[in-house]
Amino acid sequence: MRMWLNSLLADGVNRTVSSKRFITLTAFTMCSIAFMFELFTSYKVSKEAFDSMMYIVIAGLGFTASEKFSKKDEQ
């Protein structure tokens, strides 16, 4: 499990944990928990809070996907 999580969070350059990927995964997890919490309880999460976390996830996925197309330094 730990190796899978490390490979999920590792960047494409030097295989270290990427802060962009970590923040995106954390925001996605929080959005998922909030959605499930609203679905099964009567408590409602603030729309503004949910939307802001969703925008962080969208931006993080965009930045992470753009790494695949960026020029890498050959060493």
GIDATA-V507852 format. One record per pair of residues at least 24 apart in sequence whose ideal C-beta (glycine too) atoms are under 7 Angstrom apart, sorted by sequence separation. I is the first residue (numbers start at 1). J is the second residue. If there is no record, write none. Layout:
# GIDATA-V507852
i	j
I	J
I	J
This chain:
# GIDATA-V507852
i	j
27	53
31	57
27	56
28	57
27	57
23	56
24	57
27	60
24	60
23	60
24	61
20	60
24	64
20	63
21	64
20	64
12	67
11	67
13	72
